[in-house]
Amino acid sequence: MIPAERGQRRAPIRYEELRAALNTMRALAGFAAMVAFAFLWWRTGYVAAPMIVGSGVIAVDGLRRRNHGSSALPPLLIDITLGWIGLLMWGTAPASQVASFLYFLTAALLLLPRTSALLVALYAAGAQLFVTLFAPHGLLAGPGRSAGALLWTDVAIAGVYTTVVVVVLYGAVRSLLRAQDRQQDALEAERRAVALKNEFVSMVSHELRTPLTGIAGFTEALRESWRSLPPEEVEEFLSIMRRETDHLADLVEDILVIPRLEAGQLRLEPQPVNVAEVSAEVCETILKGEKEYSIELPGDVDVAADPVRLRQILRNLVENARKYGGDQILIEGELAPQGMYMIVVNDNGKGVPEEATERIFEHFEQLSKGDARLQQGVGLGLPIARKLARAMGGDLWYEARFPVGSRFCFTVRRVETAAVDADAVSDQESVGA
């Protein structure tokens, strides 16, 4: 109910989209009328000063409103008022009256809400009727007003009004077409969002079900047979349950961290972290003999980062390399400009197509979709890793590896640089105190 009521209050066309064209035509029409009435005054001696002044007001108002104003009501009221005052002084001019009323009615219906458009149309009709009934010869009737002059003036003014109507209609059609394009884009975006949501729900349901099924199965096996099982088998079951629990916790954390990051509610606690130690721990947890890997990071490199979030970045990158990265994974690092340290997760997989190097960092995006999906996952790992890297003052990006493979690089601030920055802030606070 609310959208329908809101739609009834709105004008069909946005005035801002036609404001420049409409007021440009008003200015041109006003200047043209000024020249025409001045020429008529010079040629016939007919005193046309009131019409020249009125036309000048419209011209100046048109220039002023080209880039200002949010409603078509004021310029229309000015045009109607000055138009009927001019006709009152000039006298009835059938072509001008019909063309001007057509302009007022068209502009009002297209650019004003329904109630305002009706009131403007009634005002214009009343003004035209008043001129027709009470000023058939005009207040300035006198010598020098030949029938030919009256006819040509009437035709010229009618032509000006008709031109304005054409401009308004042309602009209205273009505005409607643009609105249709915007609506189509919005519908496509909505369809895409719904499709992404449905696929995300399906992927999350599958991903959550996998570790839960494993935990439930081993829990039930231990509940029924733990007394008769050998200790090493119980230990193996518990290890699997712990691994699946960690997997489930990581998945939940990945799902929850995005909205907290976007809302600015994720608390980061930077502290010195040894990159080599964290990398070794992540690789040992995720790879566990599945793939060959090596870590070429100096043991004495410390970075200023939230340890939980640094581990989350590395976990997502290593997990991505495990799924798509061939049979070899290499983690290396190097000094980067501006006090940063760059960590690179390399693999020898197929790499990422050039057209998809940015799309892989969008939420829920995967290069394989639906039944064609080759690996598990919800398409959040890379977007999360990039957002976390940027939240800690660094960045994350993709590079192709020569001759094959991928390089996912991210930067984080070095400890000595972070300490210098902290000292600078402390000095500034001391000076301010």
C-alpha positions as a printed NumPy array, in Angstrom:
array([[  0.   ,   0.   ,   0.   ],
       [  2.782,   2.41 ,   0.834],
       [  4.567,   2.137,  -2.559],
       [  1.289,   2.84 ,  -4.406],
       [  0.573,   5.934,  -2.319],
       [  4.137,   7.111,  -2.748],
       [  3.877,   6.649,  -6.525],
       [  0.71 ,   8.762,  -6.663],
       [  2.49 ,  11.658,  -4.984],
       [  5.38 ,  11.65 ,  -7.431],
       [  5.604,  13.258, -10.851],
       [  6.01 ,  10.787, -13.718],
       [  9.328,  12.385, -14.817],
       [ 12.099,  13.728, -12.601],
       [ 12.316,  17.491, -13.079],
       [ 16.096,  17.444, -12.553],
       [ 16.513,  15.371, -15.732],
       [ 14.726,  18.019, -17.85 ],
       [ 15.639,  21.125, -15.891],
       [ 18.559,  22.241, -18.063],
       [ 16.809,  21.632, -21.404],
       [ 13.493,  23.161, -20.293],
       [ 14.995,  26.311, -18.825],
       [ 17.365,  26.731, -21.752],
       [ 14.337,  26.753, -24.051],
       [ 12.556,  29.199, -21.737],
       [ 15.559,  31.514, -21.886],
       [ 15.813,  31.252, -25.682],
       [ 12.057,  31.775, -26.074],
       [ 12.16 ,  34.806, -23.797],
       [ 15.046,  36.39 , -25.71 ],
       [ 13.368,  35.62 , -29.053],
       [ 10.141,  37.238, -27.864],
       [ 12.057,  40.297, -26.678],
       [ 13.664,  40.689, -30.111],
       [ 10.347,  40.142, -31.902],
       [  8.456,  42.705, -29.828],
       [ 11.32 ,  45.194, -30.109],
       [ 11.335,  44.781, -33.899],
       [  7.557,  45.219, -33.973],
       [  7.888,  48.391, -31.891],
       [ 10.521,  49.753, -34.256],
       [  8.64 ,  48.856, -37.445],
       [  5.09 ,  49.809, -36.471],
       [  5.497,  52.227, -33.584],
       [  3.368,  49.982, -31.398],
       [  4.455,  50.338, -27.755],
       [  5.459,  46.765, -26.77 ],
       [  7.452,  47.628, -23.653],
       [  5.293,  45.512, -21.25 ],
       [  5.723,  42.412, -23.455],
       [  9.458,  43.073, -23.782],
       [  9.785,  43.309, -19.982],
       [  7.745,  40.139, -19.425],
       [  9.78 ,  38.229, -22.022],
       [ 12.977,  39.459, -20.392],
       [ 11.838,  38.216, -16.98 ],
       [ 11.188,  34.744, -18.432],
       [ 14.575,  34.753, -20.202],
       [ 16.489,  35.736, -17.064],
       [ 14.522,  33.275, -14.918],
       [ 15.262,  30.502, -17.42 ],
       [ 18.99 ,  31.208, -17.272],
       [ 18.946,  31.297, -13.476],
       [ 17.053,  28.019, -13.134],
       [ 19.146,  25.97 , -15.57 ],
       [ 21.184,  24.534, -12.682],
       [ 18.996,  25.368,  -9.701],
       [ 15.658,  24.238,  -8.351],
       [ 14.039,  20.883,  -7.691],
       [ 10.455,  21.599,  -8.845],
       [  8.883,  22.691, -12.121],
       [  6.099,  24.519, -10.295],
       [  7.764,  27.983,  -9.908],
       [  8.824,  28.35 , -13.577],
       [  5.429,  27.157, -14.81 ],
       [  3.594,  29.637, -12.565],
       [  5.862,  32.436, -13.81 ],
       [  5.253,  31.48 , -17.449],
       [  1.48 ,  31.21 , -17.019],
       [  1.19 ,  34.504, -15.125],
       [  3.371,  36.543, -17.454],
       [  1.864,  34.821, -20.492],
       [ -1.713,  35.73 , -19.688],
       [ -0.729,  39.26 , -18.647],
       [  0.966,  39.622, -22.041],
       [ -2.113,  38.309, -23.849],
       [ -4.29 ,  40.589, -21.764],
       [ -2.306,  43.567, -23.057],
       [ -1.786,  42.247, -26.584],
       [ -5.19 ,  40.747, -27.177],
       [ -6.475,  37.299, -28.026],
       [ -4.194,  35.216, -30.254],
       [ -5.764,  31.805, -30.931],
       [ -2.631,  29.957, -32.036],
       [ -0.568,  31.333, -29.152],
       [ -3.276,  30.505, -26.625],
       [ -3.635,  26.91 , -27.841],
       [  0.131,  26.32 , -28.024],
       [  0.811,  27.924, -24.645],
       [ -1.936,  25.931, -22.933],
       [ -0.547,  22.76 , -24.528],
       [  2.889,  23.616, -23.112],
       [  1.525,  24.322, -19.611],
       [ -0.586,  21.16 , -19.591],
       [  2.192,  18.909, -20.95 ],
       [  4.861,  20.209, -18.558],
       [  2.51 ,  20.058, -15.566],
       [  1.375,  16.485, -16.237],
       [  4.915,  15.243, -16.858],
       [  6.864,  17.142, -14.208],
       [  4.476,  17.735, -11.29 ],
       [  2.67 ,  15.477,  -8.841],
       [ -0.949,  14.797,  -9.698],
       [ -2.56 ,  17.396,  -7.42 ],
       [ -0.136,  20.165,  -8.366],
       [ -0.539,  19.334, -12.071],
       [ -4.337,  19.621, -11.795],
       [ -4.125,  22.979, -10.028],
       [ -1.652,  24.333, -12.604],
       [ -3.874,  23.143, -15.472],
       [ -6.932,  24.836, -13.921],
       [ -4.959,  28.045, -13.363],
       [ -3.737,  28.052, -16.994],
       [ -7.247,  27.311, -18.348],
       [ -8.772,  30.057, -16.205],
       [ -6.179,  32.576, -17.35 ],
       [ -6.756,  31.704, -21.002],
       [-10.544,  31.933, -20.575],
       [-10.256,  35.298, -18.842],
       [ -8.164,  36.71 , -21.693],
       [-10.575,  35.349, -24.316],
       [-13.665,  36.778, -22.613],
       [-12.464,  40.103, -21.285],
       [ -9.587,  41.266, -23.497],
       [-10.385,  40.372, -27.097],
       [ -8.51 ,  43.427, -28.445],
       [ -5.912,  43.869, -25.704],
       [ -5.381,  46.694, -23.224],
       [ -2.814,  48.303, -25.516],
       [ -5.002,  48.289, -28.63 ],
       [ -4.243,  51.228, -30.86 ],
       [ -2.968,  52.36 , -34.211],
       [ -0.241,  50.405, -35.971],
       [ -1.637,  46.985, -35.218],
       [ -2.282,  45.605, -38.641],
       [ -3.931,  42.267, -39.252],
       [ -0.744,  40.956, -40.833],
       [  1.354,  41.938, -37.814],
       [ -1.121,  40.3  , -35.477],
       [ -1.156,  37.104, -37.524],
       [  2.614,  36.762, -37.835],
       [  3.141,  37.585, -34.176],
       [  0.551,  34.993, -33.2  ],
       [  2.188,  32.366, -35.418],
       [  5.676,  33.189, -34.159],
       [  4.688,  32.952, -30.494],
       [  2.771,  29.73 , -31.177],
       [  5.874,  28.315, -32.874],
       [  7.985,  29.133, -29.826],
       [  5.551,  27.413, -27.474],
       [  5.331,  24.39 , -29.779],
       [  9.128,  24.101, -29.84 ],
       [  9.188,  24.108, -26.045],
       [  6.547,  21.372, -25.982],
       [  8.622,  19.262, -28.393],
       [ 11.705,  19.707, -26.187],
       [  9.763,  18.709, -23.063],
       [  8.306,  15.623, -24.746],
       [ 11.67 ,  14.598, -26.166],
       [ 13.318,  14.974, -22.774],
       [ 10.474,  13.058, -21.124],
       [ 10.861,  10.144, -23.528],
       [ 14.61 ,  10.013, -22.903],
       [ 14.022,  10.181, -19.159],
       [ 11.535,   7.316, -19.329],
       [ 13.973,   5.235, -21.365],
       [ 16.752,   5.906, -18.845],
       [ 14.382,   5.008, -16.018],
       [ 13.524,   1.79 , -17.844],
       [ 17.23 ,   0.987, -18.2  ],
       [ 17.803,   1.679, -14.494],
       [ 14.861,  -0.543, -13.613],
       [ 16.202,  -3.321, -15.811],
       [ 19.643,  -3.016, -14.213],
       [ 18.049,  -3.102, -10.758],
       [ 16.054,  -6.219, -11.676],
       [ 19.176,  -7.922, -12.993],
       [ 21.065,  -6.997,  -9.825],
       [ 18.194,  -8.335,  -7.726],
       [ 18.092, -11.585,  -9.685],
       [ 21.834, -11.952,  -9.298],
       [ 21.589, -11.256,  -5.562],
       [ 18.838, -13.854,  -5.165],
       [ 20.844, -16.392,  -7.16 ],
       [ 23.952, -15.682,  -5.089],
       [ 21.959, -15.964,  -1.876],
       [ 20.428, -19.281,  -2.9  ],
       [ 23.78 , -20.687,  -3.976],
       [ 25.395, -19.383,  -0.797],
       [ 22.732, -21.014,   1.379],
       [ 23.19 , -24.268,  -0.53 ],
       [ 26.993, -24.132,  -0.216],
       [ 26.91 , -23.221,   3.48 ],
       [ 24.411, -25.98 ,   4.208],
       [ 26.675, -28.494,   2.472],
       [ 29.844, -27.17 ,   4.107],
       [ 28.299, -27.19 ,   7.586],
       [ 26.802, -30.633,   7.094],
       [ 30.146, -32.224,   6.2  ],
       [ 31.997, -31.612,   9.496],
       [ 28.828, -32.052,  11.541],
       [ 28.246, -35.46 ,   9.974],
       [ 31.812, -36.505,  10.775],
       [ 31.604, -35.248,  14.361],
       [ 28.226, -36.903,  14.905],
       [ 29.408, -40.206,  13.426],
       [ 32.591, -40.465,  15.477],
       [ 30.776, -39.282,  18.617],
       [ 28.208, -42.031,  18.205],
       [ 30.952, -44.61 ,  17.575],
       [ 32.809, -43.568,  20.716],
       [ 29.611, -43.523,  22.789],
       [ 28.8  , -47.078,  21.811],
       [ 32.269, -48.674,  21.684],
       [ 34.836, -46.553,  23.501],
       [ 35.349, -49.215,  26.179],
       [ 36.255, -51.911,  23.613],
       [ 38.295, -49.753,  21.228],
       [ 42.102, -49.692,  21.441],
       [ 43.477, -46.44 ,  22.941],
       [ 45.215, -45.482,  19.684],
       [ 41.927, -45.785,  17.775],
       [ 40.142, -43.645,  20.354],
       [ 42.916, -41.094,  19.993],
       [ 42.515, -41.156,  16.219],
       [ 38.754, -40.629,  16.498],
       [ 39.25 , -37.731,  18.886],
       [ 41.833, -36.173,  16.56 ],
       [ 39.433, -36.364,  13.635],
       [ 36.651, -34.859,  15.735],
       [ 38.965, -32.052,  16.812],
       [ 39.997, -31.398,  13.211],
       [ 36.374, -31.31 ,  12.058],
       [ 35.484, -29.027,  14.953],
       [ 38.274, -26.632,  13.97 ],
       [ 37.05 , -26.762,  10.371],
       [ 33.537, -25.919,  11.516],
       [ 34.778, -23.073,  13.727],
       [ 36.839, -21.656,  10.848],
       [ 33.834, -21.786,   8.522],
       [ 31.587, -19.998,  11.019],
       [ 34.269, -17.384,  11.64 ],
       [ 34.599, -16.761,   7.896],
       [ 30.846, -16.286,   7.55 ],
       [ 30.635, -13.882,  10.495],
       [ 33.747, -11.778,   9.904],
       [ 32.544, -10.082,   6.673],
       [ 29.546,  -8.195,   8.163],
       [ 31.632,  -7.195,  11.183],
       [ 34.352,  -5.821,   8.927],
       [ 31.877,  -3.901,   6.764],
       [ 30.152,  -2.5  ,   9.846],
       [ 33.49 ,  -1.446,  11.354],
       [ 32.869,  -3.567,  14.447],
       [ 35.786,  -5.992,  14.131],
       [ 38.305,  -5.288,  16.868],
       [ 41.934,  -5.75 ,  15.86 ],
       [ 44.705,  -6.105,  18.436],
       [ 48.04 ,  -5.705,  16.625],
       [ 51.105,  -7.169,  18.308],
       [ 54.479,  -8.567,  17.184],
       [ 53.916, -11.849,  15.337],
       [ 56.558, -14.133,  13.852],
       [ 55.494, -14.781,  10.251],
       [ 57.507, -17.983,   9.811],
       [ 56.013, -19.594,  12.914],
       [ 52.427, -18.746,  11.955],
       [ 52.976, -19.965,   8.376],
       [ 54.426, -23.277,   9.568],
       [ 51.531, -23.793,  11.955],
       [ 48.923, -23.069,   9.262],
       [ 50.572, -25.341,   6.675],
       [ 50.948, -28.175,   9.155],
       [ 47.265, -27.897,  10.135],
       [ 45.821, -27.654,   6.609],
       [ 48.148, -29.67 ,   4.402],
       [ 49.185, -32.53 ,   6.712],
       [ 51.089, -34.436,   4.066],
       [ 48.443, -33.882,   1.354],
       [ 50.74 , -31.676,  -0.707],
       [ 54.383, -30.805,  -0.84 ],
       [ 55.09 , -27.387,   0.621],
       [ 58.026, -25.263,   1.676],
       [ 58.372, -22.068,   3.672],
       [ 61.172, -19.671,   2.77 ],
       [ 60.652, -16.998,   5.4  ],
       [ 63.403, -15.657,   7.674],
       [ 62.915, -16.814,  11.226],
       [ 63.54 , -13.345,  12.664],
       [ 60.848, -11.422,  10.733],
       [ 58.18 , -10.027,  13.031],
       [ 55.181,  -8.075,  11.797],
       [ 52.694,  -5.908,  13.661],
       [ 49.393,  -7.711,  13.169],
       [ 46.46 ,  -9.215,  14.979],
       [ 47.668, -12.844,  15.325],
       [ 44.189, -14.322,  14.919],
       [ 43.503, -12.354,  11.742],
       [ 46.976, -12.942,  10.285],
       [ 46.441, -16.643,  10.795],
       [ 43.022, -16.336,   9.155],
       [ 44.545, -14.667,   6.075],
       [ 47.198, -17.351,   5.739],
       [ 44.668, -20.106,   6.4  ],
       [ 42.402, -18.913,   3.595],
       [ 45.285, -18.494,   1.135],
       [ 46.817, -21.882,   1.936],
       [ 43.377, -23.515,   1.803],
       [ 42.822, -21.918,  -1.601],
       [ 46.21 , -23.226,  -2.787],
       [ 45.381, -26.693,  -1.455],
       [ 42.154, -26.789,  -3.481],
       [ 43.301, -25.243,  -6.737],
       [ 47.077, -24.989,  -6.623],
       [ 48.587, -28.111,  -8.073],
       [ 50.943, -30.289,  -6.023],
       [ 53.477, -27.734,  -4.734],
       [ 53.001, -24.779,  -2.419],
       [ 55.672, -22.245,  -1.508],
       [ 55.39 , -19.458,   1.056],
       [ 58.015, -16.753,   0.781],
       [ 58.451, -13.144,   1.82 ],
       [ 60.394,  -9.985,   1.127],
       [ 60.705,  -6.403,   2.316],
       [ 58.215,  -4.032,   0.721],
       [ 58.232,  -0.213,   0.44 ],
       [ 56.859,   2.122,   3.114],
       [ 57.745,  -0.11 ,   6.036],
       [ 55.737,  -3.103,   4.862],
       [ 56.567,  -6.795,   4.554],
       [ 55.128,  -8.821,   1.673],
       [ 54.138, -12.47 ,   2.131],
       [ 53.485, -14.543,  -0.989],
       [ 51.647, -17.87 ,  -1.222],
       [ 52.746, -19.538,  -4.479],
       [ 51.385, -22.641,  -6.172],
       [ 51.874, -24.457,  -9.485],
       [ 48.217, -24.91 , -10.385],
       [ 46.346, -23.675, -13.44 ],
       [ 46.187, -20.091, -12.205],
       [ 43.31 , -17.665, -12.612],
       [ 42.03 , -16.396, -15.989],
       [ 42.892, -12.756, -16.563],
       [ 39.242, -11.704, -16.73 ],
       [ 38.571, -13.229, -13.293],
       [ 41.501, -11.8  , -11.301],
       [ 39.253,  -9.277,  -9.531],
       [ 36.047, -11.301,  -9.527],
       [ 37.634, -13.934,  -7.269],
       [ 37.75 , -11.295,  -4.513],
       [ 33.973, -10.767,  -4.583],
       [ 31.699, -12.411,  -2.026],
       [ 30.534, -15.958,  -2.788],
       [ 32.366, -16.01 ,  -6.128],
       [ 33.959, -19.221,  -7.356],
       [ 35.337, -20.019, -10.801],
       [ 33.27 , -23.22 , -10.855],
       [ 29.554, -23.037, -10.059],
       [ 26.731, -25.419,  -9.22 ],
       [ 27.267, -28.991, -10.324],
       [ 30.567, -27.975, -11.959],
       [ 32.134, -27.127,  -8.616],
       [ 35.328, -29.093,  -8.2  ],
       [ 36.048, -28.203,  -4.587],
       [ 34.208, -27.394,  -1.402],
       [ 33.965, -23.874,  -0.073],
       [ 31.556, -20.926,   0.071],
       [ 33.56 , -18.398,  -1.93 ],
       [ 34.478, -16.229,   1.062],
       [ 38.135, -17.06 ,   1.664],
       [ 39.762, -14.578,  -0.716],
       [ 37.363, -11.67 ,  -0.01 ],
       [ 37.91 , -12.163,   3.715],
       [ 41.684, -12.332,   3.339],
       [ 41.757,  -9.09 ,   1.316],
       [ 39.466,  -7.236,   3.723],
       [ 41.495,  -8.343,   6.74 ],
       [ 44.778,  -7.356,   5.086],
       [ 43.394,  -3.906,   4.314],
       [ 41.925,  -3.558,   7.798],
       [ 45.426,  -4.068,   9.218],
       [ 46.914,  -1.399,   6.939],
       [ 48.125,  -3.628,   4.095],
       [ 46.637,  -5.07 ,   0.924],
       [ 46.188,  -8.369,  -0.912],
       [ 46.248,  -9.07 ,  -4.643],
       [ 46.74 , -11.776,  -7.262],
       [ 49.642, -12.211,  -9.681],
       [ 50.258, -14.874, -12.307],
       [ 53.252, -17.073, -11.578],
       [ 55.737, -17.928, -14.323],
       [ 55.523, -20.317, -16.089],
       [ 52.343, -21.638, -14.418],
       [ 50.522, -21.153, -11.164],
       [ 49.321, -18.361,  -8.912],
       [ 50.892, -15.861,  -6.539],
       [ 48.667, -14.42 ,  -3.827],
       [ 50.58 , -11.546,  -2.238],
       [ 49.653,  -9.566,   0.848],
       [ 51.442,  -6.91 ,   2.848],
       [ 51.54 ,  -6.223,   6.557],
       [ 53.414,  -3.599,   8.528],
       [ 56.839,  -4.48 ,   9.951],
       [ 57.269,  -4.237,  13.703],
       [ 59.989,  -1.585,  13.622],
       [ 57.864,   0.596,  11.332],
       [ 54.81 ,   0.196,  13.521],
       [ 56.939,   1.13 ,  16.566],
       [ 58.177,   4.289,  14.833],
       [ 54.604,   5.252,  13.934],
       [ 53.487,   4.666,  17.503],
       [ 56.341,   6.837,  18.827],
       [ 55.4  ,   9.595,  16.382],
       [ 51.798,   9.522,  17.571],
       [ 52.957,   9.576,  21.185],
       [ 55.217,  12.591,  20.503],
       [ 52.349,  14.453,  18.837],
       [ 50.089,  13.76 ,  21.804],
       [ 52.813,  15.028,  24.169],
       [ 53.22 ,  18.239,  22.157],
       [ 49.469,  18.727,  22.108],
       [ 49.291,  18.276,  25.87 ]])
